Each structure stands twice: as structure tokens, then as C-alpha cells.
């Protein structure tokens, strides 16, 4: 099973099932269902969306609150759809369903669910697990790091959101492409991709990077002064303000258009600790659910950005050490 299959439900007409025939869900909610949410649903005038039921076991996958609301109203049947899959697939579907509608899963619920999915599907990529559990890929990577035993064989490839297998560490594939392009600069994208075991897009990006690299200068008549920039101590940027102040004063940022543009981007999007409290108090209560989702999505994007920047810093450090 791939992560895409989590979204696939049997395309059948909605049917009425007896509530008494249903078994309780194996819910991803650590604290169980919410009685308050059940009462709200029971008072709804519009028909509730159909629940999702595991065909083989008749166990509820998604819709525990709706079933409880139907019982509270005295209903004997409920609109339902069937899902076919094994226990692992059923749990993944339950998690995915509960992050896309209804009462949102808490952060603790999603972390616990992602931990189980990582153990059940070690070949899923961090992004695939993150999309299913409603977390950032960086958070899933940390869950994988802390829950995977060092004695277990490491996965060399993982299945992404599109169902395709990709190497866990793409840097080795990119390096193979670099060497092959230098050796056979006229080879086609598809030929290089096939021989290196990467996608044509990866070959295209590597080729552009190589074309953008400056030509190697002629050997100087005298040895250059040693570059000690890598040995400079890292600045003290413990707070957001000190980090932004350091960023704005760095010559490599101030004296280039791309650097100034990047700095402006960060300055316009930073949220300092505590400055959101007045904003929350000013919002109408009925907007809280919607804006909470927006905030979580923004937090997820920031975590991915932080992970990407940290990886770039590590790569720069390794390159510096290799050249020294």
C-alpha cells in the first residue's frame, strides 16, 4: 500500500446501515470522543456526512461523533460508505479522515498517530506520513529518528505522496549525475536519469547548477591567503530580534539584491513570542477553528523551512571541512 491509497474509498452509493450492527472505532483520539461535539451534531438540521465503515469487520473508521449523535436523536440507521483494507490501512484512513474535517485531532493525537504509521509503514516518506497525520515533514523525521531502532536495517528508498519510490538520501544520486555529466556532457536527460537511478528533473537541476558554476580560474602565481571565514564563531542569535538585526547587518546580505529580498521576506513574516495574544482576543470566537488550521499550516511550512535551512548549513559545513 502507498500513501495515495489512504485516500481511496470504494466508489459506492451511500447506503443506510443499522447502528446496532456497527462496532466501535479504533480512534486516533487519545481522549476519546467529545460529548459536547456530539450534542452539537445532534442538533444540526442539515444531514450529516456519511460515516466510513470497514466492510469486513463493520468497525467504524470515521464518524464516531456522528454515530453517537444519531443515537442521541434516536435514529436506528445512519448513512455510510464502506472501506476495504487491512488493519494498518484502516488506521491510516481513520487518521487522514480526522484531520480533513470534523473535530480536529490534537497535536498529541497526531504525533501518536504518526508514530504508529511510521512503524507500520517504514517505507513511507516523511512527507507522506506528514500528509496523513497532519504534521510537518520535519516533525515526522524527528519521530522516525527517536522511534526507529538502530538495529533495524535503514530504508534506502521510500514511497512519496505520488506513489513513486525515491532514495532517502538524494545527495548520492545527484553526485552520480554530476560525475556522469562531466564525463558525457552531451548525454540526454533520460539516459543520465536511467543510468544514475534518478528522475529527469533531478538531472535537469544538476545540469543547470553545473552550468551556473563559474569556470575554474587559472592557477595563481602565488598561494592565496588562507580562508578563515569557516573558522569564525557563530553569532549569538538567541532571540528573533537579535537574529534579524544580525541578518540586516551582514555585508553579504546588505550588498546583494537577492540578500536584501530574502531579508525583507523574513522581516515581513516573523511572529515574535507573545505578540499574537492581542490578535486572538480581538477575533470573533466562531473564526477560531478556521484560523487555528491556518496557523497550523503556517507552522508546518516554517518547520519545513527550518529543516531545509539546517540541511543547507550542514552541507556547507561539510564542504568547508572537506576543502580545508
C-alpha positions as CSV (number, residue, x, y, z in Angstrom):
1,X,0.0,0.0,0.0
2,X,1.2,3.5,-0.8
3,X,0.2,6.8,0.8
4,X,-2.1,7.5,-2.1
5,X,-4.3,4.5,-1.2
6,X,-5.2,6.2,2.1
7,X,-7.5,8.5,0.0
8,X,-9.2,5.7,-1.9
9,X,-12.6,4.7,-0.7
10,X,-14.8,2.2,-2.6
11,X,-16.8,4.3,-5.1
12,X,-20.2,3.0,-4.0
13,X,-23.5,4.7,-3.4
14,X,-24.2,5.8,0.2
15,X,-26.3,3.3,2.0
16,X,-28.2,3.0,5.3
17,X,-26.6,0.7,7.9
18,X,-28.1,-0.3,11.2
19,X,-26.4,1.5,14.0
20,X,-26.7,-1.6,16.2
21,X,-24.6,-3.5,13.6
22,X,-21.6,-1.2,13.9
23,X,-18.6,-1.9,16.1
24,X,-16.7,1.0,17.9
25,X,-13.9,2.7,16.1
26,X,-10.2,2.3,16.8
27,X,-10.0,6.0,17.2
28,X,-6.7,8.0,16.9
29,X,-8.1,10.3,19.6
30,X,-6.2,9.7,22.8
31,X,-9.0,11.2,24.9
32,X,-11.9,9.6,23.1
33,X,-14.9,11.4,21.7
34,X,-16.2,14.8,22.8
35,X,-19.7,14.8,24.4
36,X,-20.1,18.5,23.6
37,X,-19.3,17.9,19.9
38,X,-21.9,15.0,19.9
39,X,-24.6,17.4,21.2
40,X,-23.8,20.0,18.6
41,X,-24.1,17.4,15.8
42,X,-27.3,16.0,17.2
43,X,-28.9,19.5,16.9
44,X,-27.8,20.0,13.3
45,X,-30.7,20.5,10.9
46,X,-28.7,19.5,7.8
47,X,-28.0,15.8,7.1
48,X,-24.6,14.8,8.4
49,X,-21.9,13.4,6.0
50,X,-21.9,9.6,5.7
51,X,-19.7,7.7,8.1
52,X,-16.9,5.4,6.9
53,X,-17.1,1.7,7.9
54,X,-14.6,-1.2,7.5
55,X,-16.6,-3.6,5.3
56,X,-15.1,-6.9,6.7
57,X,-15.4,-6.1,10.4
58,X,-18.2,-3.4,10.4
59,X,-16.0,-1.3,12.6
60,X,-16.4,2.5,12.4
61,X,-13.4,4.1,10.7
62,X,-14.6,7.7,10.6
63,X,-17.8,9.0,12.2
64,X,-17.8,8.1,15.9
65,X,-19.2,11.5,16.8
66,X,-21.9,11.2,14.1
67,X,-22.9,7.8,15.3
68,X,-23.2,9.0,18.9
69,X,-25.3,12.0,17.7
70,X,-27.6,9.7,15.7
71,X,-28.1,7.5,18.8
72,X,-28.8,10.6,20.9
73,X,-31.5,11.6,18.4
74,X,-33.0,8.1,18.5
75,X,-32.0,7.2,14.9
76,X,-31.8,3.4,14.1
77,X,-29.8,3.8,10.8
78,X,-27.1,6.0,9.5
79,X,-25.8,6.9,6.1
80,X,-22.5,5.1,5.4
81,X,-19.8,4.2,2.9
82,X,-17.6,1.1,3.0
83,X,-13.8,0.9,3.0
84,X,-11.8,-2.2,2.1
85,X,-8.3,-2.7,3.6
86,X,-6.3,-4.4,6.3
87,X,-5.8,-3.1,9.9
88,X,-2.9,-0.8,9.0
89,X,-4.7,0.7,6.1
90,X,-7.8,1.2,8.2
91,X,-5.9,3.1,10.9
92,X,-4.2,5.3,8.3
93,X,-7.5,6.1,6.7
94,X,-9.0,7.0,10.2
95,X,-6.2,9.4,10.8
96,X,-6.4,11.0,7.4
97,X,-10.2,11.4,7.7
98,X,-10.0,13.0,11.1
99,X,-7.5,15.8,10.0
100,X,-9.6,16.9,7.0
101,X,-13.0,17.5,8.6
102,X,-15.0,17.5,11.8
103,X,-13.4,17.9,15.2
104,X,-9.7,18.3,14.6
105,X,-7.2,15.9,16.2
106,X,-5.0,17.5,18.8
107,X,-1.3,17.8,18.3
108,X,-0.7,14.9,20.7
109,X,-3.2,12.8,18.8
110,X,-1.4,13.4,15.5
111,X,2.0,12.7,16.9
112,X,0.8,9.4,18.4
113,X,-0.8,8.5,15.1
114,X,2.3,9.4,13.1
115,X,4.4,7.3,15.4
116,X,2.2,4.3,14.7
117,X,2.2,5.0,10.9
118,X,6.0,5.3,10.8
119,X,6.2,1.9,12.5
120,X,3.6,0.3,10.2
121,X,4.9,1.8,7.0
122,X,8.7,2.4,7.4
123,X,8.9,2.8,3.6
124,X,6.7,5.8,3.5
125,X,8.4,9.1,3.1
126,X,8.3,11.8,5.8
127,X,6.1,13.9,3.6
128,X,3.7,11.0,3.0
129,X,3.3,10.3,6.7
130,X,3.0,14.1,7.4
131,X,0.2,14.5,4.9
132,X,-1.7,11.6,6.5
133,X,-1.2,12.7,10.1
134,X,-1.5,16.5,9.6
135,X,2.1,17.3,10.8
136,X,5.2,18.7,9.2
137,X,7.7,16.5,7.5
138,X,10.4,17.8,9.9
139,X,8.2,16.6,12.9
140,X,7.8,13.2,11.3
141,X,11.6,13.0,10.6
142,X,12.2,13.6,14.3
143,X,9.6,11.0,15.3
144,X,11.3,8.5,12.9
145,X,14.7,9.3,14.4
146,X,13.5,8.7,18.0
147,X,11.4,5.7,17.4
148,X,13.4,3.6,15.0
149,X,15.9,1.1,16.5
150,X,19.5,1.4,15.4
151,X,19.5,-2.4,14.9
152,X,16.8,-2.2,12.2
153,X,18.0,-2.0,8.6
154,X,17.7,1.5,7.2
155,X,15.4,2.1,4.3
156,X,17.3,3.2,1.2
157,X,14.2,4.3,-0.7
158,X,10.8,5.5,0.5
159,X,7.4,5.9,-1.2
160,X,6.4,9.6,-1.7
161,X,3.0,11.3,-1.9
162,X,2.8,10.4,-5.6
163,X,3.4,6.7,-5.0
164,X,6.9,6.8,-6.5
165,X,10.0,5.3,-4.8
166,X,12.8,7.8,-4.1
167,X,16.1,7.4,-2.4
168,X,16.2,8.5,1.3
169,X,19.5,10.4,0.7
170,X,19.3,12.0,-2.8
171,X,22.7,13.6,-2.5
172,X,24.4,10.4,-3.6
173,X,22.2,10.3,-6.8
174,X,23.0,14.0,-7.5
175,X,26.7,13.4,-7.2
176,X,26.5,10.4,-9.6
177,X,24.7,12.7,-12.1
178,X,27.4,15.4,-11.7
179,X,30.2,12.9,-12.5
180,X,28.3,11.5,-15.4
181,X,27.6,14.9,-16.9
182,X,31.2,15.9,-16.6
183,X,32.2,12.6,-18.3
184,X,29.4,12.7,-21.0
185,X,28.1,16.3,-21.3
186,X,26.1,15.6,-24.4
187,X,24.1,12.6,-23.0
188,X,20.3,13.0,-22.9
189,X,18.4,13.7,-19.7
190,X,16.6,10.3,-19.9
191,X,19.8,8.4,-20.5
192,X,21.5,10.1,-17.5
193,X,18.5,9.6,-15.3
194,X,18.2,5.9,-16.1
195,X,21.9,5.2,-15.5
196,X,22.0,7.3,-12.3
197,X,18.7,6.0,-10.9
198,X,17.2,9.4,-10.5
199,X,14.4,11.4,-12.2
200,X,14.9,13.5,-15.3
201,X,14.0,16.6,-13.3
202,X,17.0,15.8,-10.9
203,X,19.3,15.6,-13.9
204,X,17.9,18.9,-15.2
205,X,18.5,20.7,-11.9
206,X,22.1,19.3,-11.6
207,X,22.9,20.3,-15.2
208,X,21.7,23.9,-14.5
209,X,23.7,24.0,-11.3
210,X,26.9,22.9,-13.2
211,X,26.2,25.4,-16.0
212,X,25.9,28.2,-13.4
213,X,29.1,27.4,-11.7
214,X,32.0,29.7,-12.6
215,X,34.9,28.4,-14.6
216,X,37.9,27.3,-12.6
217,X,40.4,30.2,-12.5
218,X,44.0,29.8,-13.7
219,X,46.5,28.8,-11.1
220,X,47.8,31.9,-9.4
221,X,51.4,32.8,-9.4
222,X,51.4,32.9,-5.6
223,X,49.5,31.0,-3.0
224,X,46.3,32.8,-1.8
225,X,45.8,33.8,1.8
226,X,44.0,31.0,3.7
227,X,40.2,31.5,4.0
228,X,39.4,31.6,7.7
229,X,35.8,32.5,7.3
230,X,34.7,29.0,8.2
231,X,36.5,29.3,11.5
232,X,34.7,32.5,12.6
233,X,32.4,31.9,15.7
234,X,28.7,31.7,15.0
235,X,26.9,34.9,16.0
236,X,24.7,35.0,19.2
237,X,21.2,34.9,17.8
238,X,19.2,33.6,20.7
239,X,16.2,35.8,20.1
240,X,14.2,36.7,17.0
241,X,15.2,40.4,17.2
242,X,19.0,39.7,17.5
243,X,18.8,37.2,14.6
244,X,17.1,39.8,12.4
245,X,19.5,42.5,13.4
246,X,22.5,40.3,12.6
247,X,20.9,39.4,9.3
248,X,20.3,43.0,8.3
249,X,23.9,43.9,9.2
250,X,25.6,41.1,7.3
251,X,27.5,42.5,4.3
252,X,26.7,39.6,2.1
253,X,23.0,40.2,2.7
254,X,23.0,44.0,2.6
255,X,25.1,44.4,-0.6
256,X,23.2,42.0,-2.8
257,X,19.7,42.3,-4.2
258,X,18.9,38.7,-3.5
259,X,20.1,39.0,0.1
260,X,18.0,42.1,0.7
261,X,15.0,40.5,-0.9
262,X,15.4,37.4,1.4
263,X,15.8,39.6,4.5
264,X,12.7,41.6,3.6
265,X,10.8,38.3,3.2
266,X,11.8,37.1,6.7
267,X,11.1,40.5,8.3
268,X,7.6,40.7,6.9
269,X,6.6,37.2,8.1
270,X,8.2,36.8,11.6
271,X,5.9,36.4,14.6
272,X,7.6,37.2,17.9
273,X,6.7,35.3,21.1
274,X,3.6,36.7,22.7
275,X,2.7,39.3,20.1
276,X,-0.2,37.2,18.8
277,X,-2.1,37.3,22.1
278,X,-3.9,40.6,21.3
279,X,-4.9,39.3,17.9
280,X,-6.5,36.2,19.3
281,X,-8.5,38.3,21.8
282,X,-9.8,40.5,19.0
283,X,-11.1,37.7,16.8
284,X,-14.8,36.5,16.9
285,X,-14.9,33.1,18.6
286,X,-16.6,31.4,15.6
287,X,-13.4,32.0,13.5
288,X,-11.1,30.1,15.9
289,X,-11.3,26.7,14.2
290,X,-10.6,28.1,10.7
291,X,-7.7,30.3,11.8
292,X,-6.3,27.5,14.0
293,X,-5.9,25.4,10.9
294,X,-4.3,28.4,9.1
295,X,-1.8,28.8,12.0
296,X,-1.0,25.1,12.0
297,X,-0.4,25.1,8.2
298,X,1.9,28.1,8.6
299,X,3.7,26.5,11.5
300,X,4.2,23.4,9.4
301,X,5.6,25.4,6.5
302,X,8.0,27.2,8.9
303,X,9.2,23.8,10.3
304,X,9.9,22.6,6.7
305,X,11.8,25.8,6.0
306,X,13.9,25.4,9.2
307,X,14.7,21.8,8.3
308,X,15.8,22.9,4.8
309,X,18.0,25.7,6.1
310,X,19.5,23.4,8.7
311,X,20.3,20.8,6.0
312,X,21.9,23.6,3.9
313,X,24.0,24.7,6.8
314,X,25.2,21.1,7.5
315,X,26.1,20.7,3.8
316,X,28.1,24.0,3.8
317,X,29.9,22.9,6.9
318,X,30.8,19.5,5.4
319,X,32.0,21.3,2.2
320,X,34.1,23.7,4.3
321,X,35.8,20.8,6.2
322,X,36.4,18.8,3.0
323,X,38.1,21.8,1.4
324,X,40.3,22.6,4.4
